[in-house]
Amino acid sequence: MPKDIGNEINEILYSGQLGYGKYGKIFENKLGKFLGCENVLSVNTFNIAMLVVLSTLGLKAEDEVIASPVSCLASNQPFAIKGIKVVWADIDPKFGGLCPDSVKSKITKKTKAIFHNHFCGYLGNITAINAIGREYGIPVVDDGIEAFGSKYKGNRLGNIGTDITVFSFQTVRLPNTIDGGAIVFNNKELYEKALLVRDYGIDRGKFRNENGEISSSCDIKLEGYGGLMSDLNSCIGIRQMDDIEELLQIQSKNSNYWKNKFYSHPEIQPLPEVDFCEPNFWVFGTLCENKEKSIKEFRENGFYATGVHINNNIYTVFKDKTKLKGVNEFMNRFVAIPSGWWVKNR
């Protein structure tokens, strides 16, 4: 990140415009250009991003959504907040993505959306899951909490034709805005609705009268959140986007190191990449015959290997502890090895 960011931070701190403003709009523009899409809005946390999506889709308590339990807790906790029933679908144990046949078998008249998590940056079978959504008239949300920059059939996630895509820019993500996220819409009307939901349901063009007072003629019709990203966080995001291509290239190079190392390993296999998928290699995924042993050995050699997440269907809050064969098989074997831009392989 360039040293002159300090000057920009000082400018923001003394500008009287700490909230969403000039830098927020620039950040969204950079995100749109990188992803190759137009309807992008930034938010101050990933949790808010998910809640904005739920409200924009009009989902309410007792509605059902289909989701993967093999994901970050942050991806599924918003369903509990809204009282939405999560129906867990099984995954393909070869790579951790949603199993299309399982998703299809879980659809009922109450199903209002499919949330397609892309585990650790490895994209799932987007073509098949989106086709199911179209067949049943159900919106599909690509959960890219760890997948910013990943590609599917040559296009970045967010520009693949899925109805909505959600990203996290929290401290361990790329880009990192300290905290934050973004939402991409394939539908202009949903995007315009989400702009209001992100800001307490307020249309800022009508909210105040000519004297600067709140106008009683501006009605609030939608539920909403305080979801605007500050200009300070946006400024950090802008500078990270300046280097995003280089950082992703380093991660790809690191992944090649690991691929070569485990090409013919008897106990450790690189996680196979789905058809036409290029992960962002936020981590390098492997399937190990002995998970605990492999984690211990990697750490002894200076690499903080980890299982990353635990399957969410063990948590009482979701009221569904359904045991799923693919989930158990995958979680018993999955180990992530560091491959981020900061890793210096030896």
C-alpha positions as CSV (number, residue, x, y, z in Angstrom):
1,M,0.0,0.0,0.0
2,P,1.5,3.4,-1.0
3,K,2.9,5.6,1.7
4,D,0.9,8.6,0.5
5,I,-2.2,7.0,1.9
6,G,-1.4,8.9,5.1
7,N,-2.2,12.1,3.3
8,E,-5.5,10.8,2.1
9,I,-6.4,9.6,5.6
10,N,-5.7,13.0,7.0
11,E,-7.8,14.6,4.3
12,I,-10.7,12.4,5.2
13,L,-10.3,12.9,9.0
14,Y,-10.3,16.7,8.6
15,S,-12.8,16.9,5.8
16,G,-16.0,16.7,7.8
17,Q,-17.0,13.8,5.6
18,L,-16.1,10.6,7.5
19,G,-19.1,8.6,6.3
20,Y,-19.8,7.3,2.8
21,G,-18.9,9.9,0.2
22,K,-16.3,10.5,-2.5
23,Y,-14.0,7.6,-1.6
24,G,-17.0,5.2,-1.2
25,K,-18.1,5.9,-4.8
26,I,-14.5,5.5,-6.1
27,F,-14.1,2.2,-4.3
28,E,-17.4,0.9,-5.8
29,N,-16.3,2.0,-9.2
30,K,-13.0,0.2,-8.9
31,L,-14.8,-3.0,-7.7
32,G,-17.1,-2.8,-10.7
33,K,-14.3,-2.4,-13.2
34,F,-12.4,-5.3,-11.7
35,L,-15.3,-7.6,-11.6
36,G,-16.7,-6.4,-15.0
37,C,-20.2,-5.4,-13.7
38,E,-22.1,-2.3,-12.9
39,N,-24.6,-2.8,-10.0
40,V,-22.1,-2.9,-7.1
41,L,-22.6,-1.5,-3.6
42,S,-20.2,-1.5,-0.7
43,V,-21.3,-2.1,2.9
44,N,-19.6,-1.8,6.3
45,T,-19.6,-5.5,7.3
46,F,-20.3,-8.8,5.6
47,N,-23.1,-9.4,8.2
48,I,-24.8,-6.3,6.9
49,A,-24.3,-7.4,3.3
50,M,-26.1,-10.6,4.0
51,L,-28.9,-8.9,5.9
52,V,-29.3,-6.3,3.1
53,V,-29.7,-9.2,0.6
54,L,-32.3,-11.0,2.8
55,S,-34.3,-7.8,3.1
56,T,-34.0,-6.9,-0.5
57,L,-35.3,-10.3,-1.5
58,G,-38.2,-9.8,1.0
59,L,-37.3,-12.9,3.0
60,K,-39.1,-13.2,6.3
61,A,-39.4,-15.4,9.3
62,E,-40.4,-19.0,8.6
63,D,-39.3,-18.7,4.9
64,E,-36.9,-21.5,3.9
65,V,-33.5,-21.1,2.2
66,I,-31.1,-23.8,1.1
67,A,-27.5,-23.4,2.1
68,S,-24.3,-25.3,2.7
69,P,-23.2,-26.1,6.3
70,V,-19.6,-26.2,5.0
71,S,-19.0,-22.5,5.2
72,C,-18.1,-19.7,7.6
73,L,-20.5,-19.1,10.4
74,A,-20.8,-15.5,9.2
75,S,-22.5,-16.8,6.1
76,N,-25.4,-18.5,7.9
77,Q,-25.9,-16.6,11.1
78,P,-28.0,-13.9,9.4
79,F,-30.6,-16.5,8.7
80,A,-31.0,-17.1,12.4
81,I,-31.2,-13.3,13.0
82,K,-34.2,-13.0,10.6
83,G,-35.9,-16.2,11.8
84,I,-35.4,-17.8,8.4
85,K,-35.3,-21.6,8.3
86,V,-32.1,-23.0,6.9
87,V,-32.4,-26.3,5.0
88,W,-28.9,-27.8,4.7
89,A,-28.0,-29.4,1.4
90,D,-25.2,-31.9,1.1
91,I,-21.9,-31.2,-0.6
92,D,-19.6,-32.9,-3.1
93,P,-16.9,-34.4,-0.8
94,K,-14.3,-34.1,-3.6
95,F,-14.2,-30.3,-3.4
96,G,-16.6,-29.0,-0.8
97,G,-19.2,-27.3,-3.1
98,L,-23.0,-27.8,-3.0
99,C,-24.2,-31.0,-4.6
100,P,-26.8,-30.1,-7.2
101,D,-28.8,-33.3,-6.7
102,S,-29.0,-32.6,-3.0
103,V,-30.1,-29.0,-3.5
104,K,-32.8,-30.1,-5.9
105,S,-34.1,-32.7,-3.5
106,K,-34.5,-30.1,-0.7
107,I,-36.7,-27.6,-2.6
108,T,-40.2,-27.2,-1.3
109,K,-43.0,-24.6,-1.8
110,K,-41.4,-22.6,1.1
111,T,-38.0,-22.4,-0.5
112,K,-37.3,-18.7,-1.3
113,A,-33.6,-18.7,-2.2
114,I,-30.5,-20.8,-2.7
115,F,-27.3,-19.6,-1.0
116,H,-24.3,-21.1,-2.9
117,N,-21.2,-20.8,-0.7
118,H,-17.8,-21.1,-2.5
119,F,-15.7,-22.7,0.2
120,C,-12.3,-21.1,0.8
121,G,-12.3,-19.5,-2.7
122,Y,-12.9,-22.7,-4.6
123,L,-16.0,-22.1,-6.8
124,G,-18.7,-24.7,-6.9
125,N,-20.8,-25.9,-9.8
126,I,-22.3,-22.5,-10.6
127,T,-23.9,-23.6,-13.9
128,A,-25.8,-26.5,-12.3
129,I,-27.0,-24.5,-9.2
130,N,-28.1,-21.5,-11.3
131,A,-30.0,-23.8,-13.6
132,I,-31.9,-25.2,-10.6
133,G,-32.7,-21.7,-9.5
134,R,-34.1,-20.8,-12.9
135,E,-36.1,-24.1,-13.2
136,Y,-37.9,-23.4,-9.9
137,G,-38.0,-19.6,-10.2
138,I,-35.8,-19.3,-7.0
139,P,-33.1,-16.6,-6.7
140,V,-29.5,-17.8,-6.3
141,V,-27.0,-16.0,-4.2
142,D,-23.3,-16.7,-4.7
143,D,-21.7,-16.5,-1.3
144,G,-18.2,-15.3,-2.1
145,I,-17.1,-14.6,1.5
146,E,-13.7,-16.0,0.7
147,A,-13.8,-15.9,-3.1
148,F,-13.1,-12.4,-4.3
149,G,-11.1,-12.7,-7.5
150,S,-11.9,-16.3,-8.2
151,K,-12.9,-17.1,-11.8
152,Y,-15.5,-19.3,-13.4
153,K,-15.3,-19.9,-17.2
154,G,-13.0,-16.9,-17.5
155,N,-15.2,-14.4,-15.6
156,R,-14.7,-13.1,-12.1
157,L,-17.2,-14.3,-9.5
158,G,-19.9,-11.5,-9.5
159,N,-20.0,-11.4,-13.2
160,I,-21.2,-14.9,-14.0
161,G,-24.9,-14.3,-14.3
162,T,-25.9,-15.3,-10.8
163,D,-28.7,-13.1,-9.4
164,I,-26.7,-11.8,-6.4
165,T,-23.1,-12.2,-5.2
166,V,-21.8,-11.2,-1.8
167,F,-18.2,-10.6,-0.8
168,S,-16.4,-10.0,2.5
169,F,-13.5,-7.5,3.0
170,Q,-12.9,-8.3,6.6
171,T,-9.4,-8.3,8.0
172,V,-8.4,-11.7,6.7
173,R,-9.9,-11.2,3.2
174,L,-8.6,-9.7,0.0
175,P,-9.1,-6.8,-0.4
176,N,-9.1,-5.9,3.3
177,T,-10.9,-2.7,4.3
178,I,-10.5,-3.6,8.1
179,D,-14.1,-4.5,7.9
180,G,-16.7,-4.4,5.1
181,G,-18.1,-6.1,2.1
182,A,-19.9,-5.7,-1.1
183,I,-23.0,-6.9,-3.0
184,V,-23.3,-7.3,-6.7
185,F,-26.7,-7.5,-8.4
186,N,-27.6,-8.9,-11.8
187,N,-30.9,-7.1,-11.6
188,K,-31.1,-3.3,-11.7
189,E,-34.4,-3.1,-9.7
190,L,-33.0,-5.2,-6.9
191,Y,-29.9,-3.0,-6.9
192,E,-31.9,0.2,-6.6
193,K,-34.0,-1.4,-3.8
194,A,-30.8,-2.5,-2.0
195,L,-29.4,1.1,-2.1
196,L,-32.3,2.1,0.1
197,V,-32.2,-0.9,2.4
198,R,-28.5,-0.2,3.0
199,D,-29.3,3.2,4.4
200,Y,-32.3,2.7,6.7
201,G,-34.7,2.7,3.7
202,I,-34.0,6.4,3.1
203,D,-34.0,8.0,-0.3
204,R,-31.4,10.7,0.4
205,G,-32.5,12.8,-2.6
206,K,-35.9,13.4,-0.9
207,F,-35.0,13.0,2.8
208,R,-34.4,16.7,3.5
209,N,-36.2,19.8,2.4
210,E,-34.7,23.0,0.9
211,N,-33.8,24.2,4.4
212,G,-31.9,21.0,5.2
213,E,-34.6,19.7,7.6
214,I,-35.9,16.2,7.5
215,S,-39.0,16.3,5.2
216,S,-42.2,14.8,6.4
217,S,-43.1,14.1,2.8
218,C,-40.3,11.5,2.5
219,D,-41.9,8.3,3.5
220,I,-39.9,5.3,4.7
221,K,-41.4,2.1,3.1
222,L,-38.6,-0.4,3.6
223,E,-36.8,-1.9,6.5
224,G,-33.1,-1.0,6.4
225,Y,-29.8,-0.9,8.1
226,G,-26.9,1.4,8.9
227,G,-24.8,-0.3,6.2
228,L,-22.8,2.5,4.5
229,M,-19.0,2.0,4.4
230,S,-17.0,4.9,5.7
231,D,-14.8,6.9,3.4
232,L,-11.8,5.9,5.6
233,N,-12.5,2.2,5.0
234,S,-13.2,2.9,1.4
235,C,-9.9,4.7,1.0
236,I,-8.0,1.6,2.3
237,G,-10.0,-0.5,-0.1
238,I,-9.1,1.7,-3.1
239,R,-5.4,1.4,-2.4
240,Q,-5.7,-2.4,-2.0
241,M,-7.5,-2.6,-5.3
242,D,-4.6,-0.8,-7.0
243,D,-2.5,-4.0,-6.2
244,I,-5.2,-6.6,-6.4
245,E,-4.0,-8.3,-9.7
246,E,-0.4,-8.6,-8.4
247,L,-1.6,-10.0,-5.1
248,L,-3.7,-12.6,-6.8
249,Q,-0.9,-13.6,-9.1
250,I,1.4,-14.2,-6.1
251,Q,-1.3,-16.4,-4.5
252,S,-1.6,-18.4,-7.8
253,K,2.2,-18.8,-7.9
254,N,2.2,-20.1,-4.3
255,S,-0.5,-22.6,-5.2
256,N,1.7,-24.0,-8.0
257,Y,4.4,-24.6,-5.4
258,W,2.0,-26.7,-3.4
259,K,0.5,-28.5,-6.4
260,N,4.0,-29.6,-7.4
261,K,4.9,-30.6,-3.9
262,F,1.8,-32.9,-3.5
263,Y,1.5,-34.1,-7.1
264,S,2.1,-37.7,-6.2
265,H,1.9,-37.6,-2.4
266,P,0.5,-40.8,-1.0
267,E,-1.5,-39.2,1.8
268,I,-2.2,-35.6,0.7
269,Q,-4.1,-34.6,-2.5
270,P,-4.6,-31.0,-3.7
271,L,-8.3,-30.1,-3.7
272,P,-9.5,-30.6,-7.3
273,E,-10.7,-27.5,-9.1
274,V,-14.2,-27.6,-10.6
275,D,-14.8,-27.4,-14.3
276,F,-13.4,-24.1,-15.7
277,C,-12.7,-22.8,-12.1
278,E,-9.7,-20.7,-11.1
279,P,-9.6,-20.2,-7.3
280,N,-8.2,-17.0,-5.8
281,F,-6.1,-19.3,-3.6
282,W,-6.9,-17.4,-0.4
283,V,-5.8,-20.8,1.0
284,F,-4.5,-23.9,-0.8
285,G,-7.0,-26.7,-0.1
286,T,-6.0,-30.4,0.4
287,L,-7.7,-33.6,1.2
288,C,-5.6,-35.6,3.7
289,E,-5.9,-39.2,4.8
290,N,-5.1,-38.3,8.4
291,K,-6.2,-34.7,9.1
292,E,-4.8,-34.2,12.6
293,K,-1.5,-35.7,11.6
294,S,-1.1,-33.5,8.5
295,I,-2.0,-30.3,10.4
296,K,0.5,-31.1,13.1
297,E,3.3,-31.8,10.5
298,F,2.6,-28.7,8.5
299,R,2.8,-26.6,11.7
300,E,6.0,-28.2,12.8
301,N,7.4,-27.1,9.4
302,G,6.4,-23.5,9.9
303,F,3.1,-23.5,7.9
304,Y,-0.1,-22.8,9.9
305,A,-2.3,-25.4,8.4
306,T,-6.0,-25.5,9.6
307,G,-9.4,-26.9,8.9
308,V,-10.5,-23.3,8.6
309,H,-14.2,-23.8,9.5
310,I,-16.4,-26.4,11.2
311,N,-19.7,-27.6,9.6
312,N,-22.5,-25.3,10.7
313,N,-25.1,-28.1,11.0
314,I,-23.7,-28.9,14.5
315,Y,-25.0,-25.6,15.9
316,T,-28.3,-25.5,17.8
317,V,-29.1,-22.0,16.6
318,F,-30.0,-23.3,13.1
319,K,-32.4,-25.9,14.5
320,D,-31.3,-28.5,12.0
321,K,-28.6,-31.0,13.0
322,T,-29.2,-33.2,9.9
323,K,-26.2,-35.4,9.3
324,L,-24.9,-35.3,5.8
325,K,-22.6,-38.0,4.3
326,G,-20.7,-35.7,1.9
327,V,-20.3,-33.0,4.6
328,N,-18.8,-35.5,7.1
329,E,-16.5,-37.1,4.5
330,F,-15.1,-33.7,3.4
331,M,-14.7,-32.2,6.8
332,N,-12.8,-35.3,8.1
333,R,-10.2,-34.8,5.3
334,F,-10.0,-31.1,4.4
335,V,-6.9,-29.1,5.4
336,A,-6.0,-25.7,4.2
337,I,-2.4,-24.6,3.8
338,P,-1.4,-20.9,3.7
339,S,-0.9,-19.6,0.1
340,G,-1.7,-15.9,0.5
341,W,0.4,-13.2,-1.0
342,W,2.4,-12.9,2.3
343,V,3.6,-16.5,2.2
344,K,7.2,-17.1,1.3
345,N,7.5,-20.7,0.2
346,R,10.9,-22.4,0.6
